[in-house]
Amino acid sequence: MEISKTYDFLGKEVKLSTGKLAWQAAGSVLLELGGTTLFATVTVSKEETQQDFFPLSVEYVEKMYARGAINSSKYLKREGSPSDEAIIKARQVDHSIRSLFPKGFRKPVLVALTVMSYDGINDPEPLAVFGASIALMMAGVPYFGPSSSVVTSVSTNGDIHLNSLVTERNDEIAEFLISGVTGKFLNIEGWGKELPEDKMDQVLDKSMEAITALNEIQNDFVNEYFSKKGEERMTDFGDDIELPAPKEVIELIKAKKIAEIENSIFQPEKADRNGMIATITKELLEDELFTKEGAEFTAHDLDMGIDYVARKVLRDSIMKNNKRRLERGLDQIRPLSAEVDVINTVHGSALFNRGLTQSLSIVTLGSLGDAQVLDEMEGESTKSFMHHYNMPPYSTGEAGKFNFRPGRREVGHGAIGENALKNMLPSEDVFPYTIRVVSEILSSNGSTSMAATCASCMALMAAGVPMKAAVAGIGVGLITNSENEDDYRLLLDIEGIEDFYGDMDFKVTGTTEGITAIQYENKLRGVKPAVLKEAFRLAKTGRLQVLEVMKAAIPAPRPEVSPNAPIVTTISIDKERIGEFIGPGGKNIRELIERGKELGKDLDLNIDDEGTILVTASNKAQLDFVKSQLDSRFEQAEIGKTYTGRISKPMPYGIFVDVTQNISGLCHVSAIAENTRDMKVEEVFKPGEIVNVKVEKIERGKLSFTMKGVEQPAEMAAKLEKYNQKK
């Protein structure tokens, strides 16, 4: 049964089709927007797992054939691991659908989103959540959709645009992917150039209008699908599926161990809460509910039940008594500290502590030639700023396997730091370096990505990167009354357990003037706009407090780059001589680099189409050598400019002077000094003597020098004075 329908997709035309492809998938839909095509499929396992989380997998698959290209690697033509951008898009979809499944649902679900064609104009990203949601509703799983997303951007004049064409995204001061169900937001991720909170309110309102319209399209298409199929669309999922554990197990835990569970929650940060829970679990497993013959409940049921009760204990404490762990107020930040220059030799470093969370960030500066080359579905590009995030097992006191390849969490947390800082960095014209920042999470107890952003900003300033403004980040959490969603508490600076048992993780970075990045996810079926708008104000309050602590550690970027960092400068040559500089097959530039490396370990030369050479040297001696070599070969003489040169050949009519390989000419006998027309030049001057000359004129590429009125080196001045006395 094939169905195809065309809809208005926020001013563009989208075609939705199903029934022709992927017959064995539980749900599938082909989405066509201009020349861009995305194929969304859902498959569902028949058996439930015993995992303590919903086993949802989301993959955003980019194919090189989508833009009619073959991988540029000489040896690898098949697509490999997903790019960081593809991972981030998959995370966005995950955050836009995960909370819409019942808490007790445990069947593995795979959502695969494959970009099958890309026209370079219509971005497939807004189709991802839209397509995933349609396929999920068609799959007949318990899913409280529909949900949709929109790419919302703000132009420099303040206008708000929805799902702009890729070719129109050159004049933006903010861009966010925002998803939601009708009336509530599920996920936000993106960047801004110090976007004020009031403007963000407008972004939310306009985005929700679009999300509502897109959700109506989904309902229409899915309803028609089930109507033609002759089946009822799944809407009733039952009450028990909202409980992660059997009721009998939950009641046992409450009756026997709720006081001990409460005690474990309100321990100091460094207490062994896991050990306390393990003891509680061991004792409860001895109850007849689990030991009697034919017992139907398992240790897994108990684990899930304890987690459910602990969650309720923490939430009730906050909702009823405004009591958080560590006796903090709802708007109180944990103890803060910050310092710079904690690691020797590196180009810049900083340490940021918030409670038990600790991030060490390290900056490395390199030449523009060190920029990362990206060969992705959208095309080839370069990236000269990178922010990488690592969270090793020891940060949580665990002895797990050390992963050298970043997981999705590491990629996502690195991305918000990159978004937070990238627009506060100087342009390459001002600061021609490739910049890599690595955030090492040394201790983790919530909001590590925000700690990483703070540490990274300070490390950049310590390295001498002329940041436009300091950037800080803070997390805001939410606890909601399960019976009345308008009864809620916002929590500033959430720690790990508040994130785990709470309803949202709302991370906002910015300067004193506005927002630079947002990464928001929720565990409810969405959060109302009014709540998020309030959260923005609370986040700003916290951000300003953090910025003061950072300012005390380093009030401004250092005026010079670290002495350990490479030195960068530019030298210009006539663009007609670029080929001469490069040489056949790059011979000249390679030889210059090899000779320069005798004075330092690293040297990099890059030239653009206008003849500007970017020199990156490891020390001043190396830089001076390159300058002298380039000056010798390429410096152009200027009329009226004085040079120091060496006499190459005295002649009866004057002296030939070589300044550089490229600047040489004749100083006529009459231009040597006053009354020298009758001078016997060859008797006075010898080859190799040093003179100062000024360019008098340039005709047909030939230089004429003068020594009149030009101060000479001591030996030459004495010689000319002696000549005058003799005369």
C-alpha angles and dihedrals in degrees: 000000000000123000128182127176134169123218140180104260102195094306097329130083120253124187118208120197135175139169099048101079137043098014095184096053115102089231134002140169134180114216121197121190111173105306093338119099129187124185116206121194135175128197125183129200117235094221130062120234129227093232120129092231137050106272098225118156122192122187125185104198121198117192123199090218087065089079095031095257139128120220109271093223111111093217105029121057101156116085111259132190115347118269120250088255091054090049091051091050091050089051090051091054091046091052089049097055110021097082090051092071119087113262093240096051109114107166112120112251126193121199112190119187113188123188102216099174135012124190097191090242109065113057113224092207097087088053094057103077090033092055095041091053093050092049092048093052090048090049092065096232122143097269124151095214169149104116127169138182136214133194103230120191135180120215125215091261091056098255116144117224130191123215094344117195113264089244091057097055099094101096104054135131094184141016127184136173104220125185135181152139117257107298097002138072124232106176141006127183131163149080141275138190097238092310112191118239091240090059090049088057089059091047090055094048095049092044092053091054089055094044090052091053093048092049090055089055090053093050092050094050096044093046090053090048093055092041092056090042090054094233137117117251112243111253106139112074100167129243102261092062089072090065115082092205138030115280093237091057093048091050091050092052093049093048098048111022112021093108092052091047090052090050091052092053097052096051123121116277096261096047119120097249092162090058091052092050090048090056092049091049093049092051094047092050087066090064116109089242085077103024104047118103112276093013109177097199124085140202087258090058088052094050091051091046094051090049090050093050093045089051091053093048093054094043094048090051091055097041098044103030105018084235119151129180115278089028092274126160117243091254097038123113122218117250112297133206135166139181139169135217095039095143125055126230097010118113095247138348140178138178123213125188128190111173107305092341114101131179129186115195125193127193126209121189121203141164122283085253087069091065115126115255112218120200103185139149091274091054139266120316141152131240121204099177122059130174115192126188127202129185110184122194094256090066088075096034093255130138095214129139115293107238116210093185114070118243126219092271092055092048092048095047091047089052096058090051090050092049090046095055108027098084093047092058121098119255119262089252089062098035111019099194138115106235127205121181121188119195113202112196103214096175128015131204105138137312094040092153090057092048088050091053092051094047092046093052092052092046090053091051091047090052090057097253104154097233115192090223140346116267127208133177137208136180125230122199134195136216116189133192103247090217097045119028091193088066105077145135126223115214123205116217102005119210124215100276092046089053092047095048097030133090103242146012107214111182119186128176128188152125129262087277104049154314123315101175143004132196113177131170131165140201096210126076087270138309124252119250093243091059093051092047089054090047090055090058093047090049090053091052090053094042092056090052091052092048090057091056091048091048090056089055096046118357097192141359113283112258094234133039118254114283086235092059125089120265117241128196138151131235123187128215132178106282089225087068098051091106091053090052093050096040128200108326090351092299098142096046092046092051092049092050092048092050090046092053088065085074099043142003100252134037128163130183124189127175128195130209092269094058098257110145116205109208119197111186132176094222143007095259090057092047092049090051093053091046092051092049093048093044090051093052105031114017110122119221117245124209110247095019119124120226137182112233145162126247108246101176133004113211131180090256098045147306129290111223127197114205099166136342087272101037119062134129150140128290102200117224090247090056097053095082141319114303096009098122090105094043118132093229099189091056094051104040130050130196114268097030117136120240137168114231136179124215107246101176143345119215123176089341094308119122127220116199132196130200095189111120091002117125109239133211112270096258094048093044090053091049093052092047090051090050091053092049091052091049 
